[in-house]
Amino acid sequence: MTTTQLKILLVDDDKVSLRILENILKSENYYVDAFQNAEEAIGHLNINDNPPDLIISDYFMPGISGLEFLNQVKSRKEFTSIPFLFISASKNEDIETDALQYGAIDFLKKPINRRLLLNKINVLLQSLSSFSLNANRLFEGDSATMNIHDIISYCEEEKLDGFALITTHSDQYGVLTFAKGILDRIHYNDHNDSEALEILEQLKEYEIIIFRGNFNQNNIDNFFKHRNNSVKVVKKSISLNKLRGKLPAAKLNDLTLLFNELTDSFQKLEKPLKDKWISSTFTLPENKYIKLWKNEANLIDVSFFSSKESLIKHGNE
């Protein structure tokens, strides 16, 4: 299994259905462990040190049923965070309700729609990876906050078991991993350790996110996909040159929310007004402001104000 493959545990007593699902998942580069009964799947979990990123299981199976399988998995502390997706050919809607109440994250009915299955898995794993990382976020800043050696010192003082992620405007990133505060490894693109450190030291602008927990390439890839999807409309519409060095990384999500609020406001406007511009103000630290203007054509303009006085003056012009 390569480091970029996400791992899925698949359980279905129907041999034909099991092979079809296995082939669908493998065609999308997922690593799949497939079993025809829950007993074998549980045995596999017990002896494997690398738990799956997702479990997909049939609901009705001889021996240990899908619901019993779910209960046994969730009763183990090391497996509680594994998302569980049920499949079934049953038309009984009550079993879907029961499955969700017992901790399943979704339910699909057979025959499985390939596109729907893959879309659900993709969105699910991206969202969970992002949520897991956000829950373990220790610090966020940028090049104005810390240089590379400050980051190392901070992680040493925190006795960090985790990693620091250094990202640039070109979406390249470096990783510094720590074990109990001791720097273990440095990576930047195809460079490692001393070479990577030298490149990181020369970066002029970057963002920093420090996480607790083990570095996982799959989670990081999904984290970036999820974050880029949430802010891409802003990044495409706003000239980053106007914001570079003025907008803290921690404010980017807030700016995205503001953009979405503007979009919602347009949906409520009467049609004759939809060719007009509306605006909203975004407050930054140190009494600085960003003002956004938007119209229905998704055109957006951005102005940066260094004081409330200049903002008011502009509004009166």
C-alpha positions as CSV (number, residue, x, y, z in Angstrom):
1,M,0.0,0.0,0.0
2,T,1.4,3.4,-0.9
3,T,1.4,6.4,1.5
4,T,-1.2,8.2,-0.6
5,Q,-3.8,5.5,-0.6
6,L,-6.8,5.7,1.7
7,K,-7.7,2.4,3.3
8,I,-11.2,1.0,3.3
9,L,-12.5,-2.2,5.1
10,L,-15.3,-3.8,3.1
11,V,-17.7,-6.4,4.4
12,D,-20.5,-8.1,2.5
13,D,-21.7,-11.7,2.7
14,D,-22.8,-11.5,-1.0
15,K,-19.7,-12.6,-2.9
16,V,-20.7,-10.9,-6.2
17,S,-21.6,-7.6,-4.5
18,L,-18.4,-7.7,-2.5
19,R,-16.2,-8.1,-5.7
20,I,-18.1,-5.4,-7.5
21,L,-17.7,-2.9,-4.7
22,E,-14.0,-3.9,-4.3
23,N,-13.3,-3.3,-8.0
24,I,-15.1,0.1,-7.9
25,L,-13.0,1.2,-4.9
26,K,-9.7,-0.1,-6.3
27,S,-10.3,1.6,-9.6
28,E,-10.2,4.9,-7.7
29,N,-6.9,4.0,-6.0
30,Y,-8.4,3.1,-2.6
31,Y,-6.6,0.2,-0.8
32,V,-9.3,-2.3,0.1
33,D,-9.4,-5.2,2.6
34,A,-12.5,-7.3,1.7
35,F,-14.3,-9.9,3.8
36,Q,-17.4,-12.0,3.5
37,N,-18.3,-11.9,7.2
38,A,-17.9,-9.6,10.2
39,E,-15.9,-12.3,12.2
40,E,-13.1,-12.2,9.7
41,A,-13.2,-8.4,9.5
42,I,-12.9,-8.2,13.3
43,G,-10.0,-10.6,13.4
44,H,-8.3,-8.5,10.8
45,L,-8.8,-5.3,12.8
46,N,-7.4,-7.1,15.9
47,I,-4.1,-8.0,14.3
48,N,-3.6,-5.0,12.0
49,D,-1.7,-1.9,13.4
50,N,-2.9,0.3,10.6
51,P,-6.7,0.8,11.0
52,P,-8.9,1.7,8.0
53,D,-10.0,5.2,7.1
54,L,-13.5,4.0,6.5
55,I,-15.6,0.8,7.0
56,I,-18.3,-0.2,4.5
57,S,-20.5,-3.0,5.7
58,D,-23.7,-4.8,4.6
59,Y,-26.4,-4.5,7.2
60,F,-27.9,-8.1,7.1
61,M,-25.3,-10.8,7.4
62,P,-25.3,-14.3,8.9
63,G,-23.5,-14.7,12.2
64,I,-22.5,-11.2,13.4
65,S,-24.9,-8.8,11.8
66,G,-23.8,-5.4,10.5
67,L,-25.3,-3.6,13.5
68,E,-23.5,-6.0,15.9
69,F,-20.3,-5.4,13.9
70,L,-20.7,-1.6,14.3
71,N,-21.2,-2.0,18.0
72,Q,-18.1,-4.1,18.4
73,V,-16.0,-1.6,16.4
74,K,-17.3,1.4,18.3
75,S,-16.7,-0.3,21.7
76,R,-13.0,-0.2,21.0
77,K,-11.3,3.1,21.9
78,E,-8.8,2.8,19.1
79,F,-11.6,2.4,16.5
80,T,-14.2,4.8,17.7
81,S,-13.2,7.5,15.2
82,I,-13.5,5.2,12.1
83,P,-16.5,6.3,10.0
84,F,-18.9,3.5,9.3
85,L,-21.1,3.3,6.1
86,F,-23.9,0.7,5.7
87,I,-25.2,-0.8,2.5
88,S,-28.3,-3.0,2.2
89,A,-30.8,-4.2,-0.4
90,S,-33.6,-4.0,2.2
91,K,-36.4,-1.5,1.6
92,N,-37.2,-1.2,5.3
93,E,-36.5,2.4,6.2
94,D,-36.4,1.7,9.9
95,I,-33.0,-0.1,9.6
96,E,-31.5,3.1,8.2
97,T,-32.8,5.1,11.2
98,D,-31.4,2.4,13.6
99,A,-28.0,2.4,11.8
100,L,-27.6,6.2,12.1
101,Q,-28.7,6.1,15.7
102,Y,-26.1,3.5,16.6
103,G,-23.3,5.6,15.1
104,A,-23.2,4.9,11.3
105,I,-22.3,8.0,9.3
106,D,-24.4,7.1,6.2
107,F,-26.5,4.5,4.6
108,L,-26.7,3.4,0.9
109,K,-29.2,1.1,-0.7
110,K,-28.4,-1.7,-3.2
111,P,-27.9,-1.8,-6.1
112,I,-25.1,0.7,-5.4
113,N,-24.8,3.7,-7.7
114,R,-21.1,3.9,-8.5
115,R,-21.0,7.7,-8.8
116,L,-23.1,8.3,-5.7
117,L,-20.9,5.9,-3.7
118,L,-17.6,7.5,-4.8
119,N,-18.9,11.0,-4.2
120,K,-20.1,10.2,-0.7
121,I,-16.8,8.6,0.2
122,N,-14.8,11.5,-1.2
123,V,-16.7,14.2,0.6
124,L,-16.9,12.1,3.8
125,L,-13.2,11.4,4.0
126,Q,-12.3,15.0,3.1
127,S,-14.6,16.4,5.7
128,L,-13.5,14.0,8.5
129,S,-9.8,14.6,7.8
130,S,-10.3,18.3,8.0
131,F,-12.4,18.0,11.1
132,S,-9.8,15.8,12.8
133,L,-6.9,18.1,12.0
134,N,-8.9,21.2,13.1
135,A,-9.7,19.6,16.4
136,N,-6.0,19.0,17.0
137,R,-4.8,22.5,15.8
138,L,-2.5,24.0,18.4
139,F,-1.4,27.3,16.8
140,E,-1.9,29.2,13.6
141,G,0.1,32.2,12.3
142,D,2.3,33.4,9.4
143,S,5.8,34.6,8.5
144,A,5.2,37.8,10.4
145,T,4.4,35.9,13.5
146,M,7.3,33.3,13.6
147,N,10.4,32.5,11.6
148,I,11.3,28.8,11.1
149,H,13.6,28.7,14.2
150,D,10.9,30.3,16.3
151,I,8.6,27.5,15.2
152,I,11.1,24.9,16.2
153,S,11.6,26.6,19.6
154,Y,7.9,26.9,20.2
155,C,7.4,23.1,19.5
156,E,10.3,22.2,21.8
157,E,8.8,24.3,24.6
158,E,5.4,22.7,24.1
159,K,7.0,19.2,24.1
160,L,5.0,18.6,21.0
161,D,4.0,15.2,19.7
162,G,2.9,16.4,16.3
163,F,3.9,18.5,13.4
164,A,4.2,22.0,12.0
165,L,2.8,22.7,8.5
166,I,4.4,25.5,6.5
167,T,2.3,26.5,3.5
168,T,3.1,29.0,0.7
169,H,0.9,31.0,-1.7
170,S,1.8,28.5,-4.4
171,D,0.2,25.7,-2.4
172,Q,3.6,24.1,-1.7
173,Y,4.2,23.1,1.8
174,G,6.8,21.9,4.3
175,V,6.4,19.7,7.3
176,L,8.4,19.6,10.6
177,T,7.6,16.6,12.7
178,F,8.3,16.4,16.5
179,A,8.4,13.7,19.1
180,K,8.0,15.0,22.6
181,G,9.4,18.3,21.5
182,I,12.4,16.9,19.7
183,L,12.6,17.7,16.0
184,D,12.4,14.4,14.2
185,R,12.2,15.2,10.5
186,I,12.0,18.1,8.0
187,H,10.4,17.8,4.6
188,Y,9.7,20.3,1.8
189,N,8.6,19.0,-1.6
190,D,11.4,16.5,-2.7
191,H,13.9,17.8,-0.1
192,N,14.5,16.4,3.4
193,D,16.2,17.5,6.6
194,S,19.1,20.0,6.1
195,E,18.2,20.7,2.5
196,A,14.6,21.3,3.4
197,L,15.5,23.5,6.3
198,E,17.7,25.7,4.1
199,I,14.8,26.2,1.7
200,L,12.3,26.9,4.5
201,E,14.7,29.5,6.0
202,Q,14.7,31.4,2.7
203,L,10.9,31.6,2.3
204,K,9.6,35.2,2.5
205,E,5.9,34.6,3.0
206,Y,4.2,31.6,4.4
207,E,1.4,30.4,6.8
208,I,2.0,28.2,9.8
209,I,-0.4,25.6,11.3
210,I,0.9,23.5,14.2
211,F,-1.0,20.2,15.0
212,R,-1.0,17.7,17.7
213,G,-0.9,14.0,16.6
214,N,0.8,12.0,13.9
215,F,1.5,13.4,10.5
216,N,-0.7,11.6,7.9
217,Q,-0.2,12.4,4.3
218,N,-3.8,11.3,3.4
219,N,-5.2,13.6,6.0
220,I,-3.1,16.5,4.9
221,D,-4.1,16.0,1.2
222,N,-7.8,15.9,2.2
223,F,-7.3,18.9,4.5
224,F,-6.0,21.0,1.6
225,K,-8.8,19.8,-0.7
226,H,-11.4,20.7,1.8
227,R,-9.9,24.0,2.7
228,N,-9.3,24.9,-1.0
229,N,-12.9,24.0,-1.8
230,S,-14.2,26.3,0.9
231,V,-12.2,29.3,-0.1
232,K,-11.7,28.9,-3.8
233,V,-14.5,31.3,-4.8
234,V,-12.8,34.0,-2.7
235,K,-9.3,33.2,-4.0
236,K,-10.5,33.4,-7.6
237,S,-12.4,36.6,-7.1
238,I,-10.1,38.7,-4.9
239,S,-6.8,40.0,-5.9
240,L,-4.5,38.4,-3.4
241,N,-2.0,41.2,-3.9
242,K,-4.4,43.5,-2.0
243,L,-4.6,41.2,0.9
244,R,-1.1,39.7,1.1
245,G,0.5,40.7,4.4
246,K,-2.6,42.4,5.6
247,L,-5.0,39.5,6.2
248,P,-4.0,37.0,8.9
249,A,-4.3,33.3,7.9
250,A,-6.8,32.8,10.7
251,K,-9.1,35.3,9.1
252,L,-9.4,33.6,5.8
253,N,-12.3,31.4,6.8
254,D,-14.1,34.4,8.3
255,L,-13.7,36.2,5.0
256,T,-15.2,33.2,3.2
257,L,-18.2,33.3,5.5
258,L,-18.6,37.0,4.7
259,F,-18.5,36.3,1.0
260,N,-21.2,33.6,1.4
261,E,-23.3,36.1,3.4
262,L,-23.1,38.5,0.5
263,T,-24.1,35.8,-1.9
264,D,-27.1,34.9,0.3
265,S,-28.1,38.6,0.4
266,F,-28.3,38.6,-3.4
267,Q,-30.7,35.7,-3.5
268,K,-33.1,37.8,-1.5
269,L,-33.0,40.9,-3.7
270,E,-35.7,41.7,-6.2
271,K,-34.7,41.0,-9.7
272,P,-34.4,44.7,-10.9
273,L,-31.8,45.3,-8.1
274,K,-29.6,42.3,-8.9
275,D,-27.4,44.3,-11.3
276,K,-26.5,46.7,-8.5
277,W,-23.6,46.4,-6.1
278,I,-23.9,45.7,-2.4
279,S,-21.1,45.8,0.1
280,S,-20.1,44.6,3.5
281,T,-17.2,45.5,5.8
282,F,-14.8,43.0,7.3
283,T,-12.9,44.1,10.5
284,L,-9.2,43.2,10.9
285,P,-7.0,43.5,14.0
286,E,-5.5,46.9,14.9
287,N,-8.6,48.8,13.7
288,K,-8.1,48.0,10.0
289,Y,-10.8,47.1,7.6
290,I,-11.6,45.3,4.3
291,K,-14.7,46.3,2.3
292,L,-16.2,43.9,-0.2
293,W,-18.5,44.8,-3.1
294,K,-20.4,42.2,-5.0
295,N,-23.0,41.8,-7.7
296,E,-25.0,38.9,-9.2
297,A,-22.4,38.3,-11.9
298,N,-20.0,37.2,-9.1
299,L,-17.9,40.3,-9.7
300,I,-16.2,41.4,-6.5
301,D,-14.0,44.3,-5.5
302,V,-11.9,44.7,-2.4
303,S,-10.6,47.8,-0.7
304,F,-8.3,47.9,2.3
305,F,-8.6,50.7,4.9
306,S,-5.9,51.5,7.5
307,S,-8.3,53.3,9.8
308,K,-12.0,53.7,10.5
309,E,-11.8,57.3,9.5
310,S,-10.7,56.4,5.9
311,L,-13.4,53.8,5.7
312,I,-16.1,56.4,6.7
313,K,-14.6,59.0,4.3
314,H,-14.7,56.5,1.4
315,G,-18.3,55.6,2.2
316,N,-19.3,59.3,2.0
317,E,-17.7,59.9,-1.4
